Amino acid sequence: LSSVSESVSMLSFPENYSVSVIPSGCCGMAGSFGYEKEHFGLSMKIGELVLFPTVRKQEQNVIIAAPGTSCRHQIKDGTGRKAKHPVEILYEALQKN
């Protein structure tokens, strides 16, 4: 698992943004693991442990961030919500100012 400290630090920079970390550990995708047919079910079960329910509880105006491509894909498949790369969020915040 990668550290989220860099993303938290970066996303704490824009004014009027606050960051909350979902303590989910792995999203279940584990790189290409969850893309494999024989691992898809397990991958989704792992996502359902913490990540998916927490994302589903968020208001629609809450921006979901995930630095990993496979994690963003997993969040979309498991919740229907689009997760953005932290750099996308920072870019959009800077465009507003």
C-alpha positions in Angstrom: 0.0 0.0 0.0 1.3 3.4 -0.8 1.3 6.3 1.6 -1.4 8.9 1.3 0.6 11.6 3.1 1.7 13.3 -0.1 -1.8 13.5 -1.5 -3.2 14.8 1.8 -0.5 17.4 2.0 -1.1 18.6 -1.6 -4.9 18.6 -1.2 -4.7 20.6 2.0 -3.1 23.5 0.1 -6.1 25.0 -1.8 -8.3 27.4 0.3 -11.7 26.1 1.4 -10.7 22.4 0.9 -10.5 19.9 3.7 -9.2 16.4 3.4 -10.5 13.3 5.1 -8.7 9.9 4.6 -10.8 6.8 4.3 -8.9 4.2 6.3 -9.6 1.4 3.9 -6.1 0.1 3.0 -6.3 -1.6 -0.3 -9.3 -0.9 -2.6 -9.2 -4.5 -3.7 -7.8 -4.0 -7.2 -4.2 -4.5 -6.3 -2.9 -3.3 -9.7 -4.2 -5.8 -12.3 -5.4 -8.4 -9.8 -9.0 -7.2 -9.8 -9.1 -7.0 -13.6 -8.6 -10.8 -13.8 -11.8 -12.7 -14.2 -10.9 -15.2 -11.4 -10.2 -12.5 -8.9 -13.0 -10.0 -9.7 -15.4 -11.3 -7.0 -12.7 -11.2 -4.3 -11.6 -7.8 -5.4 -15.1 -6.4 -5.1 -15.5 -8.0 -1.6 -12.4 -6.3 -0.4 -13.7 -3.0 -1.7 -17.0 -3.6 0.2 -15.1 -4.0 3.5 -14.6 -0.2 4.1 -14.0 1.8 0.9 -17.3 1.4 -1.0 -19.6 1.9 1.9 -17.7 5.0 3.0 -17.7 6.4 -0.5 -21.5 5.8 -0.9 -22.2 7.7 2.3 -20.5 10.8 1.0 -22.6 13.7 -0.2 -22.4 14.3 -4.0 -20.5 17.5 -3.5 -17.6 15.6 -1.8 -14.8 15.0 -4.2 -13.3 11.5 -4.0 -9.5 11.3 -4.7 -7.5 8.3 -5.5 -4.0 8.4 -7.0 -4.0 5.0 -8.5 -5.6 4.3 -11.9 -6.9 0.9 -10.8 -8.2 2.3 -7.6 -10.2 5.0 -9.4 -11.6 2.3 -11.7 -12.5 0.1 -8.7 -14.3 3.0 -7.0 -16.3 3.8 -10.1 -17.3 0.1 -10.6 -18.1 -0.4 -6.9 -20.0 2.8 -6.2 -20.8 4.6 -9.4 -18.8 7.6 -8.2 -16.0 9.1 -10.2 -12.8 9.4 -8.2 -10.2 11.9 -9.4 -6.5 11.9 -9.3 -5.2 14.4 -6.7 -3.4 16.4 -9.4 -6.8 16.9 -11.2 -8.3 18.2 -8.0 -5.4 20.5 -7.3 -5.5 21.8 -10.9 -9.3 22.5 -10.7 -8.9 24.3 -7.4 -6.1 26.5 -8.8 -8.3 27.3 -11.8 -11.0 28.7 -9.5 -8.6 31.1 -7.9 
